[in-house]
Amino acid sequence: MKKLFYLFLIFCFTSNLIVGINKHEPVIQEIGSVVVNKLESFIKEKKFQADEALMYPGINSKTLKTKLSDLINESARDFMQLASANASEEEYQAKIKSGLERFDPYYTELNSEDLDRIYRYYEQLIDIVSLKNQGTHLKKWRYGSVAPSKK
């Protein structure tokens, strides 16, 4: 009888432990889906439009506006993949760096307002995924003493 009682206690303890672990999984999935939904909304927004609140005049070149919008949206899709995979801070930082490097071919065509706008779009992405630290890549890209490297 004593052995049966101990087996019962062990069973109760392990089943509660397993249920406790699984109990948190839906919360993580729910947070991930909220982030993905916010990123999807971000992608749908028109980019590089004039914005008086930011004192941003917008980009007049339709071709450049489309290309830059595609690049920002590509970064948002990168973040969506990372959010779905519950990625680490380092993985996000790597995507920020590679995303900013995509703008290198257009760097000389952009004025300071355009560069600030790209910077702000990345800040939005960083806020959406709730990164604790925006890292150094963004500031180096925007405020570095040299233009980004040409590949």
DAMO-V873105 format. One record per pair of residues at least 12 apart in sequence whose ideal C-beta (glycine too) atoms are under 10 Angstrom apart, sorted by the first residue. I is the first residue (numbers start at 1). J is the second residue. D is the distance in Angstrom with one decimal. If there is no record, write none. Layout:
i: (I;I)
j: (J;J)
d: (D;D)
This chain:
i: (28;29;29;31;31;31;32;32;32;32;32;32;32;33;33;34;34;35;35;35;35;35;35;35;35;36;36;36;36;36;36;36;37;37;38;38;38;38;38;38;38;38;38;39;39;39;39;39;39;39;39;39;39;39;39;39;39;39;40;40;40;41;41;42;42;42;42;42;42;42;42;42;42;43;43;43;43;43;43;43;43;44;44;45;45;45;45;45;45;46;46;46;47;47;47;47;47;47;47;47;47;47;47;47;48;48;48;48;48;48;48;48;48;48;48;48;48;48;49;49;49;51;51;51;54;54;54;54;55;55;56;56;56;56;56;57;57;57;57;58;58;58;59;59;59;59;59;59;61;64;64;64;64;65;67;67;67;67;67;68;68;68;68;68;68;68;68;68;69;70;71;71;71;71;71;71;71;71;72;72;72;72;72;72;72;72;72;73;74;74;74;74;75;75;75;75;75;75;75;75;75;75;75;76;76;76;76;76;76;76;77;77;78;78;78;78;78;78;78;78;79;79;79;79;79;79;79;79;79;79;80;80;81;82;82;82;83;83;83;87;89;89;89;89;89;90;92;92;92;92;92;92;92;93;93;93;93;93;93;93;94;94;95;95;95;96;96;96;96;96;96;96;96;96;96;97;97;97;97;97;97;98;99;99;99;99;99;99;99;100;100;100;100;100;100;100;100;100;101;101;101;101;101;102;103;103;103;103;104;104;104;104;104;104;105;105;105;106;106;107;107;107;107;107;108;108;110;112;115;115;115;116;118;118;118;119;119;119;119;119;119;120;122;122;122;122;122;122;123;125;126)
j: (86;84;86;83;86;130;80;82;83;84;85;86;129;83;84;83;128;79;80;82;83;84;128;129;130;79;80;81;83;84;128;129;80;128;76;79;80;83;124;125;127;128;129;73;75;76;77;78;79;80;81;82;83;84;124;125;128;129;76;77;80;76;128;72;73;75;76;79;80;121;124;125;128;69;72;73;74;75;76;77;80;73;76;69;72;73;76;121;124;58;65;69;59;65;66;68;69;70;71;72;73;117;118;121;60;61;64;65;66;67;68;69;72;113;114;117;118;121;65;69;117;113;117;120;113;116;117;120;113;116;113;114;116;117;120;111;113;114;117;113;114;117;109;110;111;113;114;117;109;106;109;110;114;114;102;103;105;106;109;102;103;106;109;110;114;117;118;121;121;102;99;100;102;103;105;106;118;121;99;102;103;117;118;121;122;124;125;121;95;98;99;102;95;96;98;99;100;102;103;118;121;122;125;99;121;122;124;125;128;129;95;99;91;92;94;95;96;98;99;125;92;95;96;99;122;125;126;128;129;131;128;129;95;94;95;129;128;129;130;129;129;131;132;133;135;135;125;126;129;131;133;134;135;131;133;134;135;136;137;138;135;137;125;129;137;122;125;126;131;134;135;136;137;138;141;135;136;137;138;140;141;137;118;121;122;125;137;138;141;118;119;122;137;138;140;141;142;148;137;141;148;149;151;148;115;118;141;148;141;147;148;149;150;151;148;150;151;118;148;141;147;148;149;150;147;150;147;142;141;142;143;142;138;141;142;134;138;139;141;142;143;142;134;135;137;138;141;142;138;138;138)
d: (6.6;9.4;9.2;8.7;9.1;8.9;9.6;9.9;5.5;5.9;8.7;6.7;9.9;8.9;8.7;9.3;9.5;8.1;7.9;9.4;4.4;8.6;6.2;5.7;7.8;9.1;5.4;9.5;5.7;6.3;9.6;9.8;9.7;9.8;9.5;9.8;9.6;9.2;9.4;9.6;9.2;4.7;8.5;9.5;9.8;5.0;7.7;9.6;5.7;4.8;9.8;9.9;6.9;9.9;9.8;7.5;5.9;7.8;8.3;9.4;7.4;9.7;9.0;8.6;8.1;9.8;5.2;8.8;9.5;8.4;6.5;7.0;6.5;9.4;8.6;4.8;9.4;9.8;5.0;7.1;8.4;9.1;9.9;9.2;9.6;9.3;9.7;9.5;9.3;9.9;9.0;7.6;8.9;7.3;9.2;6.9;3.9;9.0;9.4;5.6;7.6;8.2;9.4;7.0;9.8;9.5;8.2;4.7;9.0;9.9;5.8;6.1;8.4;10.0;7.3;6.3;8.8;8.9;8.3;9.7;9.6;10.0;8.0;9.3;8.7;7.9;7.3;6.9;7.8;9.3;5.5;8.3;7.4;5.4;8.4;9.0;6.2;9.2;9.7;8.8;9.2;8.7;9.4;8.6;9.2;9.1;6.3;8.4;8.1;6.9;6.3;8.4;8.7;9.8;9.7;9.6;9.2;6.9;9.7;9.5;7.3;6.7;9.3;8.1;7.6;8.7;7.2;9.2;9.4;9.2;7.4;9.3;4.8;6.1;9.8;8.1;8.5;9.6;8.2;9.2;9.0;9.3;7.1;4.9;8.1;9.3;8.2;9.5;10.0;9.8;7.0;6.8;6.9;7.6;8.6;3.7;8.3;7.7;9.7;9.7;7.9;7.2;6.3;9.1;8.6;9.9;9.0;6.0;8.3;9.9;10.0;10.0;9.6;8.9;9.4;4.5;8.9;7.7;6.3;9.0;7.1;6.6;9.0;8.7;9.9;5.5;8.8;7.2;5.6;9.5;9.8;9.2;8.6;9.3;6.3;7.3;8.5;5.7;9.7;8.9;9.9;6.4;6.9;6.8;8.1;9.3;9.0;7.9;6.6;5.7;9.4;9.5;7.9;8.3;8.2;8.8;4.5;8.4;6.4;9.5;9.6;8.8;9.3;10.0;9.6;6.5;8.1;7.7;8.7;7.8;6.1;9.6;4.9;6.1;8.7;8.1;9.2;4.3;8.9;9.0;8.3;9.1;9.7;9.9;7.5;8.6;8.8;9.6;9.6;8.0;9.4;7.4;6.0;6.9;8.7;4.4;8.6;7.1;9.1;8.4;6.7;7.9;7.3;9.9;8.7;6.4;7.8;7.1;9.1;8.1;4.5;6.7;5.9;6.4;9.5;7.5;8.3;9.6;10.0;9.2;5.3;5.6;9.7;8.1;7.3;9.2;10.0;9.3;8.4;5.8;9.3;7.4;9.2;8.4;7.7;9.9;6.4;8.5;7.9;4.7;8.8;9.9;7.7;10.0;9.0;5.4;8.7;8.9;7.7;9.9;7.9)
